[in-house]
Amino acid sequence: MKRSIDNTIVLMKILDDLTIKDGISDGFPILLGYFSTAVAFGLICRNINITFFSAVLMSATSVAGSGQFLAINLYSTGTFIVELFISVMLINFRYVFMGMSINNKLDKDISFLQRCLVAFITTDEVFSVASLRNQNLNFKYVFSMQLTAYTGWVVGTGIGYVIGTVLPQSLQAAMGVTLYAMFASLWASEVRKDGFPILSIGLISAAINSFLVCICELSAGWSFVIAMVSASWIGSYIVKRKN
Amino acid sequence: MNSEPKSIMLVVLVSAIATAIPRFIPYFSKYINKLPDWVTEKLALLPIAALGALIFPFVILDFPTVWFAGLCGVGAAFFLGFLKQNMIVSIIASIMVTYAILII
């Protein structure tokens, strides 16, 4: 009897204390996933002729897949900085909800600096992996996982840029499709998971954006914001009807 | 294409700030927990809604010589992405399709 109580206590202790090792092993699959996306980002940066330093610096300071692709895309279409700011913030707004969830599970005695570090590398994947651990999260676990993922993102960007540099000149024109291919592949994997509503939301925003850019001749940044917001508005009714 | 170092640095900075704000809000604000459901459900769809607008119409406008070159490339990437291919595989296939159409 006493023994089983002891065992239970030991078990609870293991469950309580996530280690740096747990963090690294949980972060490693994220590192691999980020690496290939980051290579794509590096390639695109090379393709639109921004410097190696800026590309890596952007990955190191933003650490945001779709947000960065969006920023680079708007930059290459010559968008004003205010539109860029609003667009990037809107696309990243989901981090508010993810942060809320992680924050609730985080140890309460965490310091201000530690809180800032965890907040800085909040991403979709970090959020879902941390959520899968159905327990209290300590700083060393979360941050070592984040740092592992972060490494994949930053190093991948550098390597992608170098790959872009050594590619033959004749491929350069076709390389213009890279960014769109990356969005299409993201979209397709979401469609595979959630089906028709996701496909239709994308098509609606594509239609609105094409209308605003080609017919109304609105600037790329504002038409993007309008298309994105109105498609997700319409989309919420499509999702509701399906459920 | 515009590639002055000054303006790309501004883009890097603005992108970093615009990404950090939503990340820091939940850790330092007590009020954000009370957003109404109808706002939350729409915000959750924003990244999906962004994708369509990120592809169209520029995937067509960027290839003025052969208008469907990029479109076919994107089609290939979508198809492979749907079949659960790695993103790099989809992108490389997409570049190859676009390249083939441009040189024909």
Contacts between the chains, C-beta under 8 A, distances in Angstrom:
chain1	res1	chain2	res2	distance
A	36	B	86	6.0
A	36	B	87	5.5
A	36	B	88	4.5
A	37	B	87	5.8
A	39	B	88	6.3
A	40	B	87	6.2
A	40	B	88	6.5
A	40	B	91	5.5
A	43	B	91	7.7
A	48	B	1	6.1
A	48	B	3	7.5
A	49	B	1	5.9
A	49	B	3	4.5
A	50	B	3	6.0
A	50	B	8	4.9
A	51	B	5	6.6
A	51	B	8	7.2
A	54	B	5	7.4
A	54	B	8	4.8
A	54	B	9	6.6
A	54	B	12	5.7
A	57	B	12	5.5
A	58	B	11	7.7
A	58	B	12	4.6
A	58	B	15	6.2
A	58	B	16	7.6
A	61	B	12	6.4
A	61	B	13	7.9
A	61	B	15	7.6
A	61	B	16	3.9
A	62	B	12	7.7
A	62	B	15	4.8
A	62	B	16	5.1
A	62	B	19	4.7
A	63	B	19	7.2
A	64	B	15	7.7
A	64	B	19	4.6
A	66	B	47	5.9
A	66	B	50	6.7
A	67	B	15	6.5
A	67	B	18	7.2
A	67	B	19	5.2
A	68	B	15	6.4
A	69	B	54	7.5
A	70	B	50	6.9
A	70	B	54	6.6
A	71	B	11	5.8
A	71	B	14	7.5
A	71	B	15	4.0
A	71	B	18	8.0
A	72	B	11	7.7
A	73	B	54	6.3
A	73	B	58	7.8
A	75	B	2	8.0
A	75	B	7	7.7
A	75	B	8	6.8
A	75	B	11	4.8
A	76	B	1	6.3
A	77	B	58	6.7
A	78	B	2	6.2
A	81	B	10	6.1
A	81	B	11	7.4
A	81	B	14	5.7
A	84	B	11	6.6
A	84	B	14	5.8
A	84	B	15	7.4
A	84	B	18	7.8
A	85	B	14	5.1
A	85	B	17	7.4
A	85	B	18	5.1
A	86	B	18	7.9
A	88	B	14	7.2
A	88	B	15	5.4
A	88	B	18	3.9
A	88	B	19	6.5
A	89	B	18	4.2
A	89	B	19	7.8
A	89	B	21	6.2
A	89	B	22	6.5
A	90	B	46	5.9
A	90	B	50	8.0
A	91	B	46	6.2
A	91	B	47	6.0
A	91	B	50	5.2
A	92	B	18	6.6
A	92	B	19	5.0
A	92	B	22	4.9
A	92	B	23	7.5
A	93	B	22	5.1
A	93	B	43	5.5
A	93	B	46	6.3
A	94	B	22	7.6
A	94	B	43	6.6
A	94	B	44	6.6
A	94	B	46	6.8
A	94	B	47	6.3
A	95	B	19	7.6
A	95	B	22	4.4
A	95	B	23	4.7
A	95	B	26	8.0
A	96	B	22	4.8
A	96	B	23	8.0
A	96	B	25	5.3
A	96	B	26	5.5
A	96	B	32	6.1
A	96	B	43	7.9
A	97	B	26	7.7
A	97	B	40	6.9
A	97	B	43	7.4
A	97	B	44	7.4
A	98	B	26	8.0
A	99	B	22	7.6
A	99	B	23	5.9
A	99	B	24	7.8
A	99	B	25	7.0
A	99	B	26	3.4
A	99	B	27	5.9
A	100	B	26	4.2
A	100	B	32	6.7
A	100	B	33	6.1
A	102	B	26	8.0
A	103	B	26	5.3
A	103	B	27	5.4
A	115	B	27	5.2
A	115	B	28	7.7
A	116	B	24	7.4
A	116	B	27	7.7
A	118	B	27	7.3
A	119	B	20	7.8
A	119	B	23	4.9
A	119	B	24	4.9
A	119	B	26	7.8
A	119	B	27	4.6
A	119	B	28	8.0
A	120	B	20	6.7
A	120	B	23	6.5
A	120	B	24	8.0
A	122	B	23	4.7
A	170	B	99	7.9
A	170	B	103	7.9
A	171	B	95	6.9
A	171	B	99	6.0
A	173	B	99	7.8
A	173	B	102	5.8
A	174	B	69	7.7
A	174	B	73	7.5
A	174	B	95	5.2
A	174	B	96	7.6
A	174	B	98	4.3
A	174	B	99	3.5
A	174	B	102	5.7
A	175	B	95	6.1
A	176	B	62	5.3
A	176	B	63	6.9
A	176	B	70	6.8
A	176	B	98	7.6
A	177	B	59	7.1
A	177	B	62	8.0
A	177	B	63	7.9
A	177	B	69	7.6
A	177	B	70	4.8
A	177	B	73	4.0
A	177	B	74	6.7
A	177	B	94	5.5
A	177	B	95	6.0
A	177	B	98	4.3
A	178	B	91	5.8
A	178	B	94	7.5
A	178	B	95	6.4
A	179	B	54	7.9
A	180	B	54	7.6
A	180	B	55	5.1
A	180	B	58	7.4
A	180	B	59	4.3
A	180	B	62	8.0
A	180	B	70	6.1
A	180	B	73	7.2
A	180	B	74	4.9
A	180	B	77	7.5
A	180	B	94	7.7
A	181	B	73	5.9
A	181	B	74	6.0
A	181	B	76	7.7
A	181	B	77	3.7
A	181	B	90	6.1
A	181	B	91	4.6
A	181	B	94	3.4
A	181	B	95	7.0
A	182	B	77	7.5
A	182	B	87	6.4
A	182	B	90	7.8
A	182	B	91	5.8
A	183	B	51	5.1
A	183	B	54	4.8
A	183	B	55	5.1
A	184	B	51	7.9
A	184	B	55	6.1
A	184	B	74	4.5
A	184	B	75	7.7
A	184	B	77	4.2
A	184	B	78	4.2
A	184	B	81	6.3
A	184	B	90	7.4
A	184	B	94	7.4
A	185	B	77	4.8
A	185	B	78	6.9
A	185	B	80	6.8
A	185	B	81	3.4
A	185	B	85	7.5
A	185	B	87	5.0
A	185	B	90	3.9
A	185	B	91	6.9
A	185	B	94	8.0
A	186	B	51	6.1
A	186	B	81	7.1
A	186	B	87	7.5
A	187	B	48	7.6
A	187	B	51	4.3
A	187	B	52	7.3
A	187	B	55	7.6
A	187	B	78	6.6
A	187	B	81	7.2
A	188	B	77	7.4
A	188	B	78	4.5
A	188	B	79	7.3
A	188	B	80	7.6
A	188	B	81	3.1
A	188	B	82	4.1
A	188	B	90	7.8
A	189	B	81	5.2
A	189	B	82	7.4
A	189	B	84	7.1
A	190	B	48	6.0
A	190	B	51	7.7
A	191	B	82	6.4
A	192	B	81	7.8
A	192	B	82	5.4
A	192	B	84	6.8
A	198	B	48	5.6
A	201	B	45	6.2
A	201	B	48	5.1
A	201	B	49	5.3
A	201	B	52	7.1
A	202	B	48	6.4
A	202	B	49	7.3
A	202	B	51	5.2
A	202	B	52	3.5
A	203	B	52	5.9
A	204	B	49	7.6
A	204	B	52	6.8
A	205	B	49	4.6
A	205	B	50	7.1
A	205	B	51	7.4
A	205	B	52	3.7
A	205	B	53	4.2
A	206	B	52	3.6
A	206	B	53	6.2
A	206	B	55	6.3
A	206	B	56	3.8
A	206	B	57	7.9
A	207	B	52	7.8
A	207	B	56	7.6
A	208	B	53	7.1
A	209	B	52	7.1
A	209	B	53	3.8
A	209	B	56	5.9
A	209	B	57	6.6
A	210	B	56	5.0
A	210	B	57	4.0
A	213	B	57	5.4
A	213	B	58	7.8
A	213	B	61	7.8
A	214	B	57	5.6
A	214	B	61	7.9
A	220	B	58	7.6
A	223	B	53	7.7
A	224	B	50	7.7
A	224	B	53	5.3
A	224	B	54	7.5
A	227	B	49	7.5
A	227	B	52	7.5
A	227	B	53	4.0
A	228	B	46	6.1
A	228	B	49	4.8
A	228	B	50	4.9
A	228	B	53	5.6
A	229	B	46	7.5
A	229	B	49	7.5
A	231	B	45	7.8
A	231	B	49	3.8
A	231	B	52	6.6
A	231	B	53	7.1
A	232	B	42	5.1
A	232	B	43	7.5
A	232	B	45	3.8
A	232	B	46	4.9
A	232	B	48	7.2
A	232	B	49	3.9
A	233	B	42	5.7
A	235	B	42	7.9
A	235	B	45	4.7
A	235	B	48	7.1
A	235	B	49	6.0
A	236	B	38	7.6
A	236	B	41	5.0
A	236	B	42	4.9
A	236	B	45	6.0
A	239	B	41	7.4
A	239	B	45	7.1
